[in-house]
Amino acid sequence: MQRTFTFLLLLLAALIITTPAHAESIRAYVAEMKATPPGDSGLMTTLQFLLANRLNGEGVIAVPSAAEADVIINSSYTQIGKVFSLDASAALPQGKPIASVYEQGDNQDALIPAIGKVAAKLRAEIVKVVAARPTQPIPAPAPVAVAPAKTQEEWISQRIEGALRGIGAAAPSGNGEWVLARENQIQLCRVEGNRVVTLASEKLPLRAQLIALDTLEANGSTLVYATLTDDDGPVSRIYTRDGNKLRLLAQDLHYLFRVISLGGGPRKLYAQEVSQNEDFYGDVYEAAFENGKVQLKNPIKMPRYGNIFNFNRFVDQEGRAHLIVFSEGGYLVVYSDQGEELWRSSDKFGGSETFFRRRDADYQRITGMQFRKRFLDQRILVTEKGEIVVPQNEGTWVIGDSRSFSRYTVALFTWNGSSLEERWRSHKIQNYLSDFAYEPAGRKLVLLEVVQKEGLLSKGGSALRLMPVP
């Protein structure tokens, strides 16, 4: 199976796991594992990967560097004859030890189960000790003078509490009112000066997490499409703006939603389903919410890699339509209207830390974990002029369990008949871009940045940036 093969390649490539931070998680860095006697370095890297993988969960996440960590974990593998011992210790960054555990076995069949036991013991001790420590509130950073913007008229808001992951216009484009979302909350907001003021907020079910947010004007009102998932699939919701409040219209909808300006045309709602065995099932449909139900029409057949979150369409100078998607590895791929691949980028673009979980028997058989993470892709924007605009997050790309990004740019391309040519690129911004919107009237991007990840001592922080497109 492709997923099984990909995971085995991940182990052989010895990629170090990182995980997007969630609220109140303890960030742990797993250092290189030591071997006695010195031996197979590939095995040590694999064991290091497995320890980090199994450490994730129940309040602890693995991060890619010691600089990001609340806890540093050192471990060793000792073999004498057929008997082995796995030893691991955890310490605070200042060097104070907080946990020490070990597991022994008398044959190699017991090695992977021993890794799981060591991780479970460490996690329990780390959570017990670190979570019990009194925490001091982190003061907001003092305002600093902003250097002249790279683009004239560029604007950035003050810090917004929380690591936000979704944005949509709360009223007709350009009026400064937005719906913002974090993992378990939706907020109706208004921009006042350089402050973002919350007008109303709605908590989401604890059993579900928000993975995408979109808004659309319909019959004079704003509809908010919140794509939520739990461990069994989509449980999405639809809200309407009611004055300065959000009112729930429908819930537990088994659809993934996205609002797209297909080919730079009018913004429309699209929907796709999920099956038991497929992360994205069947065609993408144009959708509408009418009479309390989601109505589907005009199916769009997806090319290879395509799904509701990672595609758009553009028309070339000869009037031929092309689909553009992100591949699983983050490369831009252009297809003809017959589904033939025409071009693929040399660089990775997009990049998102947002994911949903899927039950996966193959994955469980190899890793011992019941759930596999499926990461989303960034939006692909096609402007009213037929230009293709995509973000490019930079950081740690991992095919397996997690990703971590810390800076980004935005690039604009045009199709020359045979390939995409880059026509413009923003300056590099030292934050993670979680989502973005577009105001066609002023040709402005509204960029939702995470300026601080969530962690044990912080709820995280975000900001809005308004960036004109030439």
WOBEL-V391014 format. One record per residue. N is the residue number from 1. PSI is psi in whole degrees, -180 to 180 (none if undefined). OMEGA is omega in whole degrees, 0 to 359 (none if undefined). NEAR is the number of other ideal C-beta (glycine too) atoms within 10 Angstrom. Layout:
BEGIN
n->N psi->PSI omega->OMEGA near->NEAR
n->N psi->PSI omega->OMEGA near->NEAR
END
This chain:
BEGIN
n->1 psi->146 omega->184 near->9
n->2 psi->-42 omega->182 near->8
n->3 psi->-41 omega->179 near->16
n->4 psi->-44 omega->180 near->13
n->5 psi->-43 omega->179 near->9
n->6 psi->-42 omega->181 near->13
n->7 psi->-39 omega->178 near->20
n->8 psi->-38 omega->175 near->11
n->9 psi->-38 omega->179 near->12
n->10 psi->-43 omega->179 near->17
n->11 psi->-44 omega->181 near->17
n->12 psi->-34 omega->179 near->11
n->13 psi->-12 omega->176 near->12
n->14 psi->50 omega->177 near->14
n->15 psi->137 omega->181 near->18
n->16 psi->133 omega->185 near->18
n->17 psi->143 omega->170 near->26
n->18 psi->154 omega->183 near->27
n->19 psi->136 omega->176 near->26
n->20 psi->135 omega->184 near->24
n->21 psi->142 omega->173 near->24
n->22 psi->165 omega->186 near->16
n->23 psi->135 omega->175 near->15
n->24 psi->15 omega->176 near->13
n->25 psi->148 omega->176 near->22
n->26 psi->123 omega->184 near->24
n->27 psi->123 omega->184 near->22
n->28 psi->133 omega->175 near->26
n->29 psi->124 omega->179 near->21
n->30 psi->111 omega->181 near->29
n->31 psi->170 omega->181 near->12
n->32 psi->135 omega->181 near->12
n->33 psi->137 omega->180 near->23
n->34 psi->147 omega->181 near->14
n->35 psi->140 omega->174 near->16
n->36 psi->119 omega->354 near->12
n->37 psi->161 omega->179 near->7
n->38 psi->139 omega->184 near->8
n->39 psi->-129 omega->187 near->11
n->40 psi->105 omega->180 near->11
n->41 psi->-31 omega->178 near->12
n->42 psi->-39 omega->178 near->11
n->43 psi->-40 omega->181 near->14
n->44 psi->-41 omega->179 near->19
n->45 psi->-39 omega->177 near->18
n->46 psi->-43 omega->178 near->17
n->47 psi->-37 omega->176 near->23
n->48 psi->-45 omega->177 near->22
n->49 psi->-47 omega->182 near->23
n->50 psi->-39 omega->179 near->22
n->51 psi->-45 omega->178 near->23
n->52 psi->-41 omega->180 near->24
n->53 psi->-48 omega->183 near->24
n->54 psi->-17 omega->178 near->22
n->55 psi->-27 omega->181 near->28
n->56 psi->138 omega->176 near->21
n->57 psi->157 omega->175 near->16
n->58 psi->45 omega->173 near->12
n->59 psi->0 omega->180 near->17
n->60 psi->138 omega->173 near->25
n->61 psi->149 omega->176 near->27
n->62 psi->137 omega->180 near->25
n->63 psi->160 omega->190 near->28
n->64 psi->-10 omega->182 near->21
n->65 psi->154 omega->179 near->12
n->66 psi->-27 omega->182 near->13
n->67 psi->-26 omega->181 near->8
n->68 psi->-6 omega->196 near->17
n->69 psi->149 omega->168 near->21
n->70 psi->-24 omega->184 near->21
n->71 psi->140 omega->176 near->25
n->72 psi->131 omega->182 near->18
n->73 psi->125 omega->174 near->26
n->74 psi->145 omega->183 near->17
n->75 psi->161 omega->180 near->24
n->76 psi->154 omega->178 near->16
n->77 psi->120 omega->181 near->22
n->78 psi->132 omega->179 near->15
n->79 psi->128 omega->176 near->15
n->80 psi->107 omega->187 near->9
n->81 psi->-128 omega->177 near->6
n->82 psi->-9 omega->183 near->9
n->83 psi->137 omega->177 near->12
n->84 psi->160 omega->175 near->18
n->85 psi->131 omega->173 near->15
n->86 psi->121 omega->180 near->23
n->87 psi->139 omega->179 near->18
n->88 psi->145 omega->177 near->23
n->89 psi->152 omega->179 near->17
n->90 psi->140 omega->179 near->26
n->91 psi->154 omega->174 near->15
n->92 psi->160 omega->180 near->15
n->93 psi->-27 omega->179 near->12
n->94 psi->-7 omega->178 near->6
n->95 psi->-7 omega->181 near->7
n->96 psi->121 omega->180 near->8
n->97 psi->143 omega->180 near->11
n->98 psi->-14 omega->180 near->17
n->99 psi->149 omega->175 near->20
n->100 psi->124 omega->184 near->14
n->101 psi->165 omega->176 near->19
n->102 psi->162 omega->173 near->16
n->103 psi->144 omega->179 near->20
n->104 psi->158 omega->176 near->12
n->105 psi->161 omega->183 near->18
n->106 psi->9 omega->174 near->10
n->107 psi->164 omega->185 near->9
n->108 psi->-22 omega->178 near->10
n->109 psi->-22 omega->181 near->8
n->110 psi->-1 omega->187 near->16
n->111 psi->-51 omega->182 near->17
n->112 psi->-44 omega->174 near->16
n->113 psi->-35 omega->179 near->12
n->114 psi->-38 omega->176 near->18
n->115 psi->-44 omega->179 near->25
n->116 psi->-39 omega->180 near->18
n->117 psi->-41 omega->177 near->16
n->118 psi->-44 omega->180 near->23
n->119 psi->-43 omega->181 near->28
n->120 psi->-42 omega->178 near->16
n->121 psi->-45 omega->179 near->16
n->122 psi->-47 omega->183 near->26
n->123 psi->-44 omega->180 near->22
n->124 psi->-44 omega->180 near->15
n->125 psi->-41 omega->181 near->17
n->126 psi->-48 omega->181 near->22
n->127 psi->-42 omega->182 near->16
n->128 psi->-43 omega->185 near->12
n->129 psi->-50 omega->186 near->17
n->130 psi->-43 omega->182 near->21
n->131 psi->-25 omega->181 near->13
n->132 psi->-13 omega->181 near->7
n->133 psi->137 omega->177 near->11
n->134 psi->138 omega->181 near->4
n->135 psi->146 omega->176 near->10
n->136 psi->137 omega->178 near->6
n->137 psi->141 omega->179 near->7
n->138 psi->118 omega->181 near->12
n->139 psi->147 omega->176 near->6
n->140 psi->142 omega->180 near->10
n->141 psi->144 omega->179 near->10
n->142 psi->144 omega->179 near->5
n->143 psi->140 omega->178 near->9
n->144 psi->154 omega->179 near->6
n->145 psi->133 omega->181 near->4
n->146 psi->131 omega->178 near->10
n->147 psi->156 omega->178 near->6
n->148 psi->134 omega->183 near->6
n->149 psi->147 omega->177 near->15
n->150 psi->-32 omega->178 near->11
n->151 psi->132 omega->180 near->16
n->152 psi->140 omega->179 near->7
n->153 psi->5 omega->178 near->10
n->154 psi->140 omega->186 near->18
n->155 psi->146 omega->176 near->16
n->156 psi->141 omega->182 near->18
n->157 psi->169 omega->167 near->18
n->158 psi->170 omega->181 near->13
n->159 psi->138 omega->175 near->16
n->160 psi->132 omega->182 near->24
n->161 psi->137 omega->176 near->16
n->162 psi->149 omega->176 near->21
n->163 psi->100 omega->186 near->25
n->164 psi->154 omega->184 near->26
n->165 psi->-1 omega->181 near->24
n->166 psi->148 omega->181 near->24
n->167 psi->144 omega->174 near->23
n->168 psi->149 omega->180 near->23
n->169 psi->137 omega->181 near->23
n->170 psi->-6 omega->181 near->22
n->171 psi->-178 omega->180 near->17
n->172 psi->143 omega->187 near->11
n->173 psi->135 omega->173 near->15
n->174 psi->3 omega->183 near->13
n->175 psi->0 omega->174 near->12
n->176 psi->16 omega->176 near->15
n->177 psi->134 omega->188 near->18
n->178 psi->152 omega->168 near->21
n->179 psi->124 omega->180 near->27
n->180 psi->154 omega->183 near->25
n->181 psi->143 omega->167 near->28
n->182 psi->-171 omega->188 near->25
n->183 psi->-36 omega->185 near->20
n->184 psi->27 omega->181 near->17
n->185 psi->144 omega->174 near->14
n->186 psi->137 omega->183 near->22
n->187 psi->133 omega->170 near->22
n->188 psi->122 omega->190 near->25
n->189 psi->158 omega->176 near->23
n->190 psi->138 omega->176 near->16
n->191 psi->123 omega->177 near->17
n->192 psi->107 omega->187 near->10
n->193 psi->-120 omega->174 near->8
n->194 psi->18 omega->177 near->13
n->195 psi->148 omega->175 near->12
n->196 psi->111 omega->186 near->22
n->197 psi->129 omega->178 near->13
n->198 psi->124 omega->178 near->12
n->199 psi->-36 omega->180 near->15
n->200 psi->156 omega->177 near->16
n->201 psi->150 omega->179 near->15
n->202 psi->124 omega->176 near->19
n->203 psi->145 omega->178 near->8
n->204 psi->160 omega->182 near->19
n->205 psi->140 omega->181 near->14
n->206 psi->-28 omega->183 near->8
n->207 psi->-14 omega->185 near->11
n->208 psi->163 omega->174 near->23
n->209 psi->145 omega->177 near->21
n->210 psi->131 omega->178 near->23
n->211 psi->-16 omega->179 near->24
n->212 psi->148 omega->179 near->26
n->213 psi->134 omega->177 near->26
n->214 psi->153 omega->177 near->25
n->215 psi->155 omega->181 near->24
n->216 psi->136 omega->176 near->18
n->217 psi->132 omega->180 near->14
n->218 psi->118 omega->178 near->13
n->219 psi->42 omega->175 near->5
n->220 psi->2 omega->179 near->5
n->221 psi->162 omega->179 near->12
n->222 psi->123 omega->174 near->21
n->223 psi->137 omega->181 near->20
n->224 psi->121 omega->180 near->26
n->225 psi->108 omega->181 near->28
n->226 psi->110 omega->177 near->28
n->227 psi->112 omega->180 near->28
n->228 psi->149 omega->174 near->25
n->229 psi->149 omega->167 near->21
n->230 psi->-166 omega->186 near->15
n->231 psi->-11 omega->181 near->12
n->232 psi->-2 omega->179 near->14
n->233 psi->-167 omega->182 near->19
n->234 psi->140 omega->173 near->21
n->235 psi->56 omega->191 near->20
n->236 psi->163 omega->182 near->24
n->237 psi->155 omega->174 near->22
n->238 psi->129 omega->177 near->19
n->239 psi->162 omega->169 near->22
n->240 psi->148 omega->175 near->16
n->241 psi->127 omega->179 near->21
n->242 psi->90 omega->187 near->12
n->243 psi->-123 omega->177 near->9
n->244 psi->32 omega->178 near->11
n->245 psi->165 omega->174 near->13
n->246 psi->127 omega->183 near->22
n->247 psi->130 omega->182 near->13
n->248 psi->129 omega->178 near->12
n->249 psi->-37 omega->182 near->13
n->250 psi->152 omega->181 near->15
n->251 psi->168 omega->179 near->15
n->252 psi->41 omega->178 near->12
n->253 psi->132 omega->186 near->20
n->254 psi->50 omega->179 near->13
n->255 psi->150 omega->165 near->22
n->256 psi->134 omega->184 near->28
n->257 psi->149 omega->170 near->27
n->258 psi->138 omega->173 near->22
n->259 psi->126 omega->187 near->20
n->260 psi->139 omega->168 near->24
n->261 psi->87 omega->186 near->18
n->262 psi->121 omega->181 near->19
n->263 psi->20 omega->182 near->16
n->264 psi->10 omega->181 near->19
n->265 psi->-160 omega->181 near->12
n->266 psi->147 omega->177 near->8
n->267 psi->129 omega->180 near->16
n->268 psi->157 omega->178 near->15
n->269 psi->138 omega->176 near->22
n->270 psi->155 omega->182 near->24
n->271 psi->151 omega->175 near->25
n->272 psi->152 omega->181 near->26
n->273 psi->170 omega->176 near->18
n->274 psi->138 omega->177 near->21
n->275 psi->176 omega->181 near->10
n->276 psi->-33 omega->185 near->9
n->277 psi->-8 omega->183 near->10
n->278 psi->135 omega->179 near->11
n->279 psi->-37 omega->178 near->16
n->280 psi->118 omega->190 near->18
n->281 psi->127 omega->171 near->14
n->282 psi->-162 omega->183 near->13
n->283 psi->162 omega->169 near->17
n->284 psi->131 omega->184 near->25
n->285 psi->144 omega->165 near->20
n->286 psi->137 omega->188 near->16
n->287 psi->161 omega->175 near->21
n->288 psi->147 omega->176 near->17
n->289 psi->108 omega->185 near->20
n->290 psi->134 omega->177 near->9
n->291 psi->38 omega->176 near->6
n->292 psi->8 omega->181 near->8
n->293 psi->156 omega->175 near->10
n->294 psi->120 omega->180 near->19
n->295 psi->136 omega->183 near->12
n->296 psi->144 omega->177 near->17
n->297 psi->172 omega->174 near->8
n->298 psi->68 omega->181 near->11
n->299 psi->146 omega->175 near->12
n->300 psi->118 omega->180 near->17
n->301 psi->128 omega->182 near->10
n->302 psi->140 omega->172 near->20
n->303 psi->-179 omega->176 near->18
n->304 psi->137 omega->181 near->11
n->305 psi->-17 omega->189 near->17
n->306 psi->142 omega->172 near->24
n->307 psi->177 omega->187 near->21
n->308 psi->-25 omega->185 near->24
n->309 psi->-9 omega->190 near->27
n->310 psi->25 omega->183 near->25
n->311 psi->161 omega->168 near->25
n->312 psi->-180 omega->182 near->21
n->313 psi->144 omega->172 near->19
n->314 psi->161 omega->181 near->23
n->315 psi->132 omega->181 near->16
n->316 psi->-179 omega->185 near->15
n->317 psi->-18 omega->178 near->10
n->318 psi->7 omega->176 near->6
n->319 psi->11 omega->179 near->6
n->320 psi->136 omega->182 near->12
n->321 psi->142 omega->177 near->13
n->322 psi->142 omega->172 near->18
n->323 psi->142 omega->177 near->22
n->324 psi->134 omega->183 near->24
n->325 psi->169 omega->167 near->21
n->326 psi->136 omega->172 near->27
n->327 psi->174 omega->179 near->18
n->328 psi->-27 omega->179 near->13
n->329 psi->0 omega->177 near->11
n->330 psi->11 omega->180 near->22
n->331 psi->143 omega->175 near->16
n->332 psi->133 omega->180 near->23
n->333 psi->130 omega->179 near->20
n->334 psi->133 omega->180 near->23
n->335 psi->151 omega->171 near->22
n->336 psi->171 omega->179 near->13
n->337 psi->-8 omega->176 near->12
n->338 psi->1 omega->179 near->6
n->339 psi->10 omega->179 near->12
n->340 psi->131 omega->177 near->9
n->341 psi->126 omega->182 near->13
n->342 psi->-31 omega->187 near->16
n->343 psi->150 omega->177 near->14
n->344 psi->138 omega->182 near->13
n->345 psi->156 omega->176 near->19
n->346 psi->-25 omega->181 near->6
n->347 psi->157 omega->174 near->10
n->348 psi->143 omega->175 near->16
n->349 psi->176 omega->182 near->21
n->350 psi->-134 omega->180 near->23
n->351 psi->115 omega->181 near->23
n->352 psi->146 omega->176 near->26
n->353 psi->-4 omega->182 near->23
n->354 psi->137 omega->182 near->21
n->355 psi->164 omega->166 near->19
n->356 psi->161 omega->186 near->25
n->357 psi->143 omega->176 near->16
n->358 psi->139 omega->171 near->21
n->359 psi->135 omega->186 near->14
n->360 psi->109 omega->183 near->22
n->361 psi->-39 omega->179 near->9
n->362 psi->-44 omega->180 near->13
n->363 psi->-40 omega->180 near->21
n->364 psi->-37 omega->181 near->13
n->365 psi->-34 omega->183 near->9
n->366 psi->-41 omega->188 near->14
n->367 psi->-18 omega->186 near->20
n->368 psi->0 omega->180 near->14
n->369 psi->136 omega->186 near->17
n->370 psi->-32 omega->188 near->13
n->371 psi->142 omega->174 near->15
n->372 psi->144 omega->178 near->21
n->373 psi->135 omega->175 near->18
n->374 psi->112 omega->182 near->18
n->375 psi->144 omega->176 near->22
n->376 psi->172 omega->174 near->22
n->377 psi->162 omega->175 near->22
n->378 psi->162 omega->174 near->23
n->379 psi->150 omega->167 near->25
n->380 psi->118 omega->182 near->23
n->381 psi->133 omega->169 near->22
n->382 psi->121 omega->185 near->21
n->383 psi->174 omega->178 near->18
n->384 psi->-18 omega->177 near->13
n->385 psi->2 omega->181 near->11
n->386 psi->10 omega->177 near->14
n->387 psi->151 omega->178 near->20
n->388 psi->124 omega->181 near->24
n->389 psi->126 omega->179 near->20
n->390 psi->144 omega->172 near->23
n->391 psi->164 omega->177 near->25
n->392 psi->93 omega->175 near->21
n->393 psi->143 omega->179 near->24
n->394 psi->147 omega->180 near->15
n->395 psi->-132 omega->183 near->16
n->396 psi->110 omega->173 near->18
n->397 psi->128 omega->177 near->16
n->398 psi->130 omega->182 near->18
n->399 psi->-28 omega->186 near->16
n->400 psi->-115 omega->196 near->20
n->401 psi->-17 omega->185 near->23
n->402 psi->166 omega->180 near->23
n->403 psi->158 omega->177 near->25
n->404 psi->122 omega->182 near->23
n->405 psi->150 omega->186 near->23
n->406 psi->-4 omega->178 near->14
n->407 psi->162 omega->183 near->14
n->408 psi->163 omega->167 near->24
n->409 psi->169 omega->174 near->16
n->410 psi->135 omega->182 near->21
n->411 psi->147 omega->178 near->19
n->412 psi->131 omega->182 near->21
n->413 psi->157 omega->167 near->22
n->414 psi->154 omega->181 near->17
n->415 psi->125 omega->183 near->21
n->416 psi->9 omega->181 near->10
n->417 psi->-22 omega->180 near->9
n->418 psi->-21 omega->181 near->10
n->419 psi->168 omega->175 near->12
n->420 psi->133 omega->177 near->22
n->421 psi->131 omega->179 near->10
n->422 psi->125 omega->182 near->12
n->423 psi->-22 omega->182 near->12
n->424 psi->149 omega->175 near->14
n->425 psi->138 omega->178 near->12
n->426 psi->168 omega->170 near->21
n->427 psi->160 omega->182 near->11
n->428 psi->134 omega->183 near->11
n->429 psi->132 omega->188 near->20
n->430 psi->49 omega->176 near->10
n->431 psi->166 omega->174 near->21
n->432 psi->129 omega->177 near->26
n->433 psi->114 omega->182 near->24
n->434 psi->-30 omega->181 near->25
n->435 psi->169 omega->176 near->25
n->436 psi->160 omega->176 near->22
n->437 psi->172 omega->183 near->23
n->438 psi->134 omega->175 near->22
n->439 psi->98 omega->186 near->17
n->440 psi->-30 omega->182 near->16
n->441 psi->-40 omega->179 near->10
n->442 psi->7 omega->185 near->12
n->443 psi->58 omega->181 near->15
n->444 psi->137 omega->172 near->20
n->445 psi->137 omega->173 near->22
n->446 psi->108 omega->190 near->22
n->447 psi->127 omega->179 near->24
n->448 psi->110 omega->185 near->24
n->449 psi->141 omega->170 near->22
n->450 psi->112 omega->183 near->25
n->451 psi->-17 omega->175 near->17
n->452 psi->128 omega->179 near->20
n->453 psi->154 omega->175 near->22
n->454 psi->149 omega->179 near->22
n->455 psi->-171 omega->183 near->22
n->456 psi->-39 omega->186 near->19
n->457 psi->5 omega->184 near->14
n->458 psi->144 omega->173 near->18
n->459 psi->-3 omega->182 near->14
n->460 psi->174 omega->180 near->19
n->461 psi->155 omega->182 near->22
n->462 psi->174 omega->177 near->24
n->463 psi->155 omega->172 near->20
n->464 psi->139 omega->176 near->24
n->465 psi->131 omega->177 near->19
n->466 psi->119 omega->186 near->19
n->467 psi->113 omega->176 near->21
n->468 psi->145 omega->175 near->15
n->469 psi->127 omega->182 near->20
n->470 psi->none omega->none near->8
END
